[in-house]
Amino acid sequence: MKNTTLITSIEQVMQAYTAQGFKIKAILGDGQFQHIQQTIQQKGVNLNICSANEHIPEIERYIRTLKE
């Protein structure tokens, strides 16, 4: 996926959450997001890149919820 597509998609999600009154402080992502980390951080959001073998319980739980 191209960087511009990733940035646009993240911005759309951030706008949707902001419109509902949420304040986004951090985003968890994998290595695919490494190239856009600086761009996202310029928007005041911490982009935490997880290593290839690291499992984040919040993400794993969300994936499990979607698959069921």
Secondary structure, 3 states (H helix, E strand, C coil): CCHHHHHHHHHHHHHHHHHCCCCCCEEEECHHHHHHHHHHHCCCCEEEECCCCCCCHHHHHHHHHHHC
